[in-house]
């Protein structure tokens, strides 16, 4: 072992020992989970033994949004590279939970990404021995990247993006990031703007390409939907959480006077809230999807069935995406946008911030901060036909502009994996 790396390795063990009480204290004070600490540190080996395979492909998504974005790519890689085993890492407990739920049957190992200390990183590589590494979005870890380069393991940054705020900071430390980025075999970004940002902070020009955005690699649900729709305008509120139903229903009631043909489909995220939502709808003519009710005699339909929300977006005119007027972080707006439906959302969209950043550059989506702003935005969509047509066309154009990301990555992976 190189003497310098050996010294750093020993130093990192002592640093970890000193770091441990600080970590647990700060996590406790911020009420964040400490799960996975000893795995991240390198003190615990993966408990699940991976089967013998030709090669190991590692996918890293730090948290929920990145793990979800990787879904279609991971599943395609699983069937494309049948002789390879799948290793998935995350940085958070919520990321672990989602990864285990989505990939538990196809991944050989799902574990935590190591702390970026020599000891932790070395233990991770020894335990998992990846042959190809794919890091989602903006995961730039100097020790990890340097170790991968030292071991001659290809490491690809995929779905790369840098926010405007982060870029302002990164560019002042270009000398530092230039070293990290030189360790990457390929840097593939969501847009030309992101590509230029990476290049300006030191990414090698010949290694940096635009791949577009993986999160747009979804398809319309073409399963037939048995629902009678007339000439009414339909607002759908999808995946709502506690407190959001009240906002939507109040806004809907306020707009009914000016738009008597406006109807509402209310789709709660959790069906155990159905009884309380029915109480909220007592002032409205309402029906239930489970009873095959429609808008012939009702103003509000409660979507109290499983697995139909994505299809319901297809018959709506405007969609509100729930989980955004609280601290949930929002849900996927693309389930509605793929049907060319304009989207409205509350301010909490951290789970899909990159998607909203792209959508909100056009009229495809708008983030509102209050019930009043929601009503104003909905009123404009309902009353201004030209504006609505532009918003709908923007939704279609965004999907067209983002096609092909998944296939792009698979083609790059083929350069490093055996047939």
Order of alpha helices (4+ residues) and beta strands (2+ residues): alpha-alpha-beta-alpha-alpha-beta-alpha-beta-alpha-beta-alpha-beta-alpha-alpha-beta-alpha-beta-beta-alpha-beta-alpha-beta-beta-alpha-beta-alpha-beta-alpha-beta-alpha-alpha-alpha
